[in-house]
Amino acid sequence: MIRIGSIGAGNRGRIVKLANQPDEGSVLVGICDRDAQVRDEYQQEFGSELLVCDDYRELLDRAELDAVFITTPDYLHEEHAVAALERGLAVYLEKPMAITIQGCDRILDTAQRYGGKLYVGHNMRFFPVMQKIKEIIDEGTIGQVQAVWCRHFVDYGGDAYFKDWHSEQRYSTGLLLQKGAHDIDMIHWFGGGYTRRVVGMGKLSVYNQVKDRRADHEQSSVAFNKDNWPPLTQKGLSPLIDVEDHSMMLMQLDNGVQASYTQCHYTPDGQRNYTIIGTQGRIENYGDHSSDEHEAQIHLWTKRIASQLNQHQTITIPTREGSHGGADPEIINDFLRFVRTGHNDGATPNDARMSVAAGVLATQSIRQHNQPFDVKPRVHTVPERQVTEYPKIAIP
Ligand SMILES: NC(=O)c1ccc[n+]([C@@H]2O[C@H](COP(=O)([O-])OP(=O)(O)OC[C@H]3O[C@@H](n4cnc5c(N)ncnc54)[C@H](O)[C@@H]3O)[C@@H](O)[C@H]2O)c1
């Protein structure tokens, strides 16, 4: 039985409930959250058997664990992941791996030194739309990939990111990293390489103009509401906002593929729109996942078209059960498989590190007169030979 704990069990942290599969051999045994309401929720749902506490050290010391989910805000990932890995636990760590490159490398070194299994929650690898795009690329339908562009319209920036910790550099570094870590990883996946050179431009353009701010001591009031429109009428934004609300980055991958990612936090519509251009065609998606309200589509052009824009193949992606278009149950099962067997289909820890590295340096470029930066691979400080045996977990 895989005994699972959770650090930061509210909001995104509720994905840990998907891993509680006692009949399949994994069980939630403890959670830690600083929010009393979250602790009560879990105690009621899982009963008095569940260890519930507010300090991660207590969870790691008192609960007998094989694996832990770390779903706290980004600036805590490094501290929490290092502590869990030092105990040799298998770790599901939410993206982005950390908010600095050094933080990622410390996590990777710790995983290597203590033999803990590290898995980073890049759930977009399991979005059916993204998997289909990858399949089309891998089949060679558009020839050799030359360019990957992503436009990301975030319609809820003012409902959420500019109301809580996300709005401050010291907690998130910036939204190009925070939100973009997913997409930079997709760009690397579709492009078949890692970013080698990056340049960024962007600024805080709209939310700095909003005068209605909460006081420092007040709780943030994140609330997704389509009536919060236009962006300048948002209420209760963070007292300090020092991250960009519009950013753009250009990337050259190590295999010569060129890429761009643009992100805006005050659009009326929400959409992630990728274009992949190869030597024999082009792919573009509309919608990143299907739901009851809308069906995502992938459009594919593999020959020159005359004037009619609709001369292309359209692939409609069916709706799947589960959040993020069915990706969340898939990634949790992939993690459990990783804990049991050491094999998985998701992003590798180095993939996660390289998306952070590109996002951090693009943000640095924005803030340092748009100068380009080279992205360096991780320097291995821990000899490979020090990797210890993974703790054995009985397969049910
Ligand atoms: N992969 C995805 O689709 C996806 C979606 C949303 C969020 N995320 C990631 O999940 C993480 C959490 O995001 P969120 O929006 O749920 O954040 P959040 O601010 O809501 O925090 C999550 C939980 O952690 C708890 N927490 C905060 N500080 C803590 C501490 N010191 N000790 C114990 N518990 C603490 C909070 O009370 C909350 O219950 C982030 O890293 C974010 O990037 C990923």
The ligand as an SDF file (V2000), in Angstrom:
LIG
                    3D

 44 48  0  0  0  0  0  0  0  0999 V2000
   -1.1780   22.0700  -12.6530 N   0  0  0  0  0  0  0  0  0  0  0  0
   -2.2230   22.8660  -12.5720 C   0  0  0  0  0  0  0  0  0  0  0  0
   -3.1320   22.8060  -13.3740 O   0  0  0  0  0  0  0  0  0  0  0  0
   -2.2960   23.8460  -11.4470 C   0  0  0  0  0  0  0  0  0  0  0  0
   -3.4660   24.5840  -11.2350 C   0  0  0  0  0  0  0  0  0  0  0  0
   -3.4940   25.4600  -10.1570 C   0  0  0  0  0  0  0  0  0  0  0  0
   -2.3860   25.6040   -9.3420 C   0  0  0  0  0  0  0  0  0  0  0  0
   -1.2650   24.9020   -9.5930 N   0  0  0  0  0  0  0  0  0  0  0  0
   -0.1010   24.9850   -8.7020 C   0  0  0  0  0  0  0  0  0  0  0  0
   -0.4940   24.4880   -7.4310 O   0  0  0  0  0  0  0  0  0  0  0  0
    0.1730   25.1940   -6.3910 C   0  0  0  0  0  0  0  0  0  0  0  0
   -0.8590   25.7270   -5.4180 C   0  0  0  0  0  0  0  0  0  0  0  0
   -1.6540   26.6830   -6.0620 O   0  0  0  0  0  0  0  0  0  0  0  0
   -2.9970   27.2070   -5.3660 P   0  0  0  0  0  0  0  0  0  0  0  0
   -3.5700   28.2210   -6.2610 O   0  0  0  0  0  0  0  0  0  0  0  0
   -3.8240   26.0450   -4.9440 O   0  0  0  0  0  0  0  0  0  0  0  0
   -2.3590   27.9440   -4.0910 O   0  0  0  0  0  0  0  0  0  0  0  0
   -3.0380   28.3860   -2.7140 P   0  0  0  0  0  0  0  0  0  0  0  0
   -2.5140   29.7270   -2.3570 O   0  0  0  0  0  0  0  0  0  0  0  0
   -4.5050   28.2330   -2.7960 O   0  0  0  0  0  0  0  0  0  0  0  0
   -2.4140   27.3350   -1.6870 O   0  0  0  0  0  0  0  0  0  0  0  0
   -2.7100   25.9500   -1.7600 C   0  0  0  0  0  0  0  0  0  0  0  0
   -2.8970   25.4140   -0.3420 C   0  0  0  0  0  0  0  0  0  0  0  0
   -1.6720   25.5080    0.3740 O   0  0  0  0  0  0  0  0  0  0  0  0
   -1.9560   25.9610    1.6890 C   0  0  0  0  0  0  0  0  0  0  0  0
   -0.7530   26.5570    2.2610 N   0  0  0  0  0  0  0  0  0  0  0  0
   -0.2030   27.7600    1.9850 C   0  0  0  0  0  0  0  0  0  0  0  0
    0.9180   27.9450    2.7030 N   0  0  0  0  0  0  0  0  0  0  0  0
    1.0850   26.8290    3.4450 C   0  0  0  0  0  0  0  0  0  0  0  0
    2.0700   26.4170    4.3930 C   0  0  0  0  0  0  0  0  0  0  0  0
    3.1210   27.1810    4.6960 N   0  0  0  0  0  0  0  0  0  0  0  0
    1.9170   25.2030    4.9600 N   0  0  0  0  0  0  0  0  0  0  0  0
    0.8660   24.4190    4.6720 C   0  0  0  0  0  0  0  0  0  0  0  0
   -0.1070   24.7570    3.7910 N   0  0  0  0  0  0  0  0  0  0  0  0
    0.0190   25.9520    3.1840 C   0  0  0  0  0  0  0  0  0  0  0  0
   -3.1110   26.9290    1.5040 C   0  0  0  0  0  0  0  0  0  0  0  0
   -3.8290   27.1040    2.7240 O   0  0  0  0  0  0  0  0  0  0  0  0
   -3.9370   26.2040    0.4590 C   0  0  0  0  0  0  0  0  0  0  0  0
   -4.8720   25.3100    1.0480 O   0  0  0  0  0  0  0  0  0  0  0  0
    0.9920   26.2900   -7.0720 C   0  0  0  0  0  0  0  0  0  0  0  0
    2.3190   25.8710   -7.1670 O   0  0  0  0  0  0  0  0  0  0  0  0
    0.3870   26.4080   -8.4550 C   0  0  0  0  0  0  0  0  0  0  0  0
    1.3240   26.7820   -9.4330 O   0  0  0  0  0  0  0  0  0  0  0  0
   -1.2100   24.0080  -10.6110 C   0  0  0  0  0  0  0  0  0  0  0  0
  1  2  1  0
  2  3  2  0
  2  4  1  0
  4  5  1  0
  4 44  2  0
  5  6  2  0
  6  7  1  0
  7  8  2  0
  8  9  1  0
  8 44  1  0
  9 10  1  0
  9 42  1  0
 10 11  1  0
 11 12  1  0
 11 40  1  0
 12 13  1  0
 13 14  1  0
 14 15  2  0
 14 16  1  0
 14 17  1  0
 17 18  1  0
 18 19  2  0
 18 20  1  0
 18 21  1  0
 21 22  1  0
 22 23  1  0
 23 24  1  0
 23 38  1  0
 24 25  1  0
 25 26  1  0
 25 36  1  0
 26 27  1  0
 26 35  1  0
 27 28  2  0
 28 29  1  0
 29 30  1  0
 29 35  2  0
 30 31  1  0
 30 32  2  0
 32 33  1  0
 33 34  2  0
 34 35  1  0
 36 37  1  0
 36 38  1  0
 38 39  1  0
 40 41  1  0
 40 42  1  0
 42 43  1  0
M  CHG  2   8   1  16  -1
M  END
$$$$
